[in-house]
Amino acid sequence: MAFSGLRKQINKANQYMNEKIGGAEGTKLDDDFVEMEKRTDITYELVDELQLKTKEYLQPNPTARAKMAAVKGISKLSGQAKASTYPQPEGVLGECMATYGRKLGEDNIFAQSLMEAGESLKQMADIKYSLDDNVKQNFLEPLHHLQTKDLKEVMHHRKKLQGRRLDFDCKKRKQSKGTASPKTPHGSPFSSPVHFSGKAGSMSSHGSNISDDEIKMAEDKFAESLHLAQMGMHNLLENDVEQVSQLSTFADCLYDYHRQCSEILKNLCETLEEKKQEAASRPKKEFNPKTLHDLQLHLDSSDGINHHGNDGINGTRIGPPPPYFPPAPAQPYPPGTTPTRSPLPSPGQANPQHGWDPLFPPGNPPKSQNASPLPSPMKTSPARSPTAQAAYCQALYDFDPENPGELGFKEGDKITLVSRIDENWYEGNVNGKTGYFPVSYVQVVVPLPH
């Protein structure tokens, strides 16, 4: 740096510190210039924030944006150009629908509808990529050019103006201090440092070496920077036509994108409506659930235990409960009458000639591993003794009553038998309550007397 440049930097720092700390006053610019500076600062912030928010609008996923930026940075460092495309959410969702539609099978109407919706969403993703390209080319690039060219030049002139103003004010302040020193009698210790030379009218100051030429040069540079800063801010702020044109282009891109998407969605709605009508008009297929006989499954009736899913390891019951029989009568029947039999046959009365294997064969009711292995006293003793135990059974499963008169219980409960209504229902009591319950839900330990 040349000595004159270093001296100028010292003058600017000196003036800046005097204005901020010493209370010195600098050259004041008019209100119009201050207003232009304020609007320029707002425009600078606007352009920077507008670019950022527009990119977030086009690519709303911050994680994907960060990943793309990282890939771009690594590509620059490695010297390999790797293109990273932003994953549009419409495309991701459309690919998911299309993939699972193909997995379900093309003969399924719902699968066909999924594939139609997926293809429509992927078309919208392609249109979104076109929107990104148009907005970047016609809106973001002009904003970036405005930021890096015009605004940068205006900010440079303003910064230069500030430096030249400080230099001019510093020199003017120093000159005023040198010429305003008080005059005192000759020989006084407070005499002026000004001395006269041999020529009349010529004097110099030891307190300041600032000449009028330097002041004039600093003033001219200050005026030049002021003019350039004013013209730059004026051209920037009065360029409404170009800026509005760019904003209009952005709106046109958005309109074209949404128009094409609306057409795709309209066609999709019409297609899905046709699929819905087709599904509604298709005749329903009758479905008959397969029985154990159809599945070629057989029960081992030697021990009366169901080995097909109801009893697991260590006697743990797994699988669904046994079939539920029709509800019991709502009120007890009067003495001497027999309740109406269930419309469904009991497991013990199934006719083997019709090709149906009974779930619980006659004389071999379902057993629980919690039941006693010893035979019932009623079976070992042909004649009843006065101390015979009351008839009771043990619950194999939980039974929740659904109709009045039914008796609810939990697995393992001991239920006292009162009577047998028919082949499907018992009457008994447990926990002080009396009601009806299905035969297949219990294991009889002590049967009712004949």
Secondary structure, 3 states (H helix, E strand, C coil): CCHHHHHHHHHHHHHHHHHHHHCCCCCCCCHHHHHHHHHHHHHHHHHHHHHHHHHHHHCCCHHHHHHHHHHHHHHHHHCCCCCCCCCCHHHHHHHHHHHHHHHHCCCCHHHHHHHHHHHHHHHHHHHHHHHHHHHHHHHHHHHHHHHHHHHHHHHHHHHHHHHHHHHHHHHHHHHHHHHCCCCCCCCCCCCCCCEECCCCCCEECCCCCCCHHHHHHHHHHHHHHHHHHHHHHHHHHCCHHHHHHHHHHHHHHHHHHHHHHHHHHHHHHHHHHHHHHHHHHCCCCCCCCCCCCCCCCCCCCCCCCCCCCCECHHHCECCCCCCCCCCCCCCCCCCCCCCCCCCCCCHHHCCHHHCCCCCCCCCCCCCCCCCCCCCCHHHHCCCCCCCCCCCEEEECCCECCCCCCECCECCCCEEEEEEECCCCEEEEEECCEEEEEEHHHEEEEECCCC
